[in-house]
Amino acid sequence: MDNFQHFPSDTRVWIYQSSKPFSKEVVPQLKEIVERFAQNWVSHNNQLRAHGDVLHERFILLAVDESRAGASGCSIDKSVHFLKQVEKELGIDLFDRMTFAWKEGEEVKTASQADFSNLFQEGKINSETLVFDNLVKTKGELEEKWLKPLNQSWHRRFV
């Protein structure tokens, strides 16, 4: 598989956040499964130049360099089906977009939108807290805007 650092900055990315951290024992096997999916991912019988990874023991990353072949609706459906299987096998939720993730030191924490708002009101997080914006669309945005202060993120409207 191509090294992700060699993918162009306009590579399309999808980030799926787990409802709970992956155990250290599960991460190597999960990385292998995600990488294998990416290596075999096709769109209309065209092999996609794709990458898959597990980040911070909490996120699954899928990426496609669309300069060769774009991800079609069918291929995206295949990725969702694959991730639904991962969810079932690990007993996690990868599709809850209203669970927010942030960094506290080197640790990634998550909370529901309501709990996140309460943490803000209690002063346990603030406008400078680094939050993960899983809505980034490209590798360039992933590298530059995935982790940003709360006051620069869409999350701010929920506190």
VENGITA-V909139 format. One record per residue. RES is the residue in three letters. SS is DSSP state (H for helix, E for strand, C for the rest). PHI is phi in whole degrees, 0 to 359 (NA if undefined). OMEGA is omega in degrees with one decimal (NA if undefined). Layout:
# VENGITA-V909139
RES;SS;PHI;OMEGA
RES;SS;PHI;OMEGA
This chain:
# VENGITA-V909139
MET;C;NA;176.1
ASP;C;298;174.8
ASN;C;287;-175.5
PHE;H;302;-179.3
GLN;H;296;179.3
HIS;H;270;176.2
PHE;C;282;179.4
PRO;C;292;-176.5
SER;C;293;179.0
ASP;C;270;174.7
THR;C;303;-179.2
ARG;E;284;-179.8
VAL;E;232;172.1
TRP;E;229;179.4
ILE;E;241;178.5
TYR;E;243;-176.8
GLN;E;262;178.6
SER;C;282;178.4
SER;C;291;176.2
LYS;C;210;-178.8
PRO;C;296;172.4
PHE;C;282;178.5
SER;C;292;179.7
LYS;H;303;179.8
GLU;H;287;-176.8
VAL;H;278;-171.4
VAL;H;305;-178.3
PRO;H;300;179.2
GLN;H;293;179.3
LEU;H;296;177.1
LYS;H;303;-179.1
GLU;H;297;179.8
ILE;H;296;-179.5
VAL;H;293;178.1
GLU;H;297;179.6
ARG;H;296;176.6
PHE;H;302;-177.7
ALA;H;299;-179.8
GLN;H;295;-176.9
ASN;H;256;-176.3
TRP;C;288;179.9
VAL;E;232;175.2
SER;E;227;-178.5
HIS;C;51;179.0
ASN;C;66;174.4
ASN;E;258;176.9
GLN;E;294;177.5
LEU;C;274;169.4
ARG;E;276;-170.5
ALA;E;233;178.7
HIS;E;220;175.2
GLY;E;225;-178.4
ASP;E;202;173.1
VAL;E;243;-175.3
LEU;E;242;174.6
HIS;C;54;-179.8
GLU;C;54;-173.5
ARG;C;215;-172.1
PHE;E;239;170.2
ILE;E;252;179.8
LEU;E;250;168.6
LEU;E;238;-177.5
ALA;E;218;177.9
VAL;E;225;171.8
ASP;E;279;-174.4
GLU;C;278;177.3
SER;C;289;178.3
ARG;C;265;178.4
ALA;C;206;-178.0
GLY;C;275;175.0
ALA;C;284;179.9
SER;C;269;175.5
GLY;H;303;179.9
CYS;H;295;-178.9
SER;H;290;176.3
ILE;H;293;175.1
ASP;H;301;178.2
LYS;H;298;-179.5
SER;H;293;178.6
VAL;H;295;177.4
HIS;H;299;177.5
PHE;H;301;-178.2
LEU;H;292;175.1
LYS;H;296;176.0
GLN;H;295;177.9
VAL;H;300;177.7
GLU;H;306;-176.6
LYS;H;298;-177.5
GLU;H;293;-176.3
LEU;H;262;-179.2
GLY;C;65;-178.1
ILE;C;232;174.0
ASP;C;239;179.0
LEU;C;252;-172.4
PHE;C;240;178.3
ASP;C;274;-176.8
ARG;C;279;179.6
MET;C;255;167.2
THR;E;256;-174.6
PHE;E;262;178.8
ALA;E;240;177.9
TRP;E;212;178.0
LYS;E;261;173.0
GLU;E;235;-169.5
GLY;C;67;177.4
GLU;C;264;-175.6
GLU;E;267;174.3
VAL;E;265;179.1
LYS;E;244;175.2
THR;E;224;176.6
ALA;E;203;173.3
SER;E;296;179.6
GLN;H;303;-178.4
ALA;H;295;179.3
ASP;H;294;178.2
PHE;H;298;178.0
SER;H;299;178.2
ASN;H;298;178.4
LEU;H;298;177.2
PHE;H;294;-179.6
GLN;H;299;-179.9
GLU;C;278;179.4
GLY;C;80;179.9
LYS;C;279;167.7
ILE;C;229;-178.0
ASN;C;217;-175.1
SER;C;295;178.7
GLU;C;263;177.9
THR;C;300;-179.1
LEU;E;278;-179.7
VAL;E;249;178.0
PHE;E;266;177.4
ASP;C;262;-176.4
ASN;C;285;177.9
LEU;C;270;177.4
VAL;C;302;-172.2
LYS;C;249;-175.7
THR;E;229;177.0
LYS;H;300;178.6
GLY;H;300;177.4
GLU;H;294;177.7
LEU;H;302;-176.8
GLU;H;289;-173.3
GLU;H;255;-170.2
LYS;H;229;-178.5
TRP;C;293;178.8
LEU;E;252;-175.5
LYS;E;212;176.2
PRO;E;299;-179.3
LEU;H;310;-176.7
ASN;H;291;176.7
GLN;H;251;-174.3
SER;C;243;174.9
TRP;H;297;179.3
HIS;H;300;-173.2
ARG;H;300;-178.6
ARG;H;287;-179.8
PHE;H;258;179.5
VAL;C;250;NA
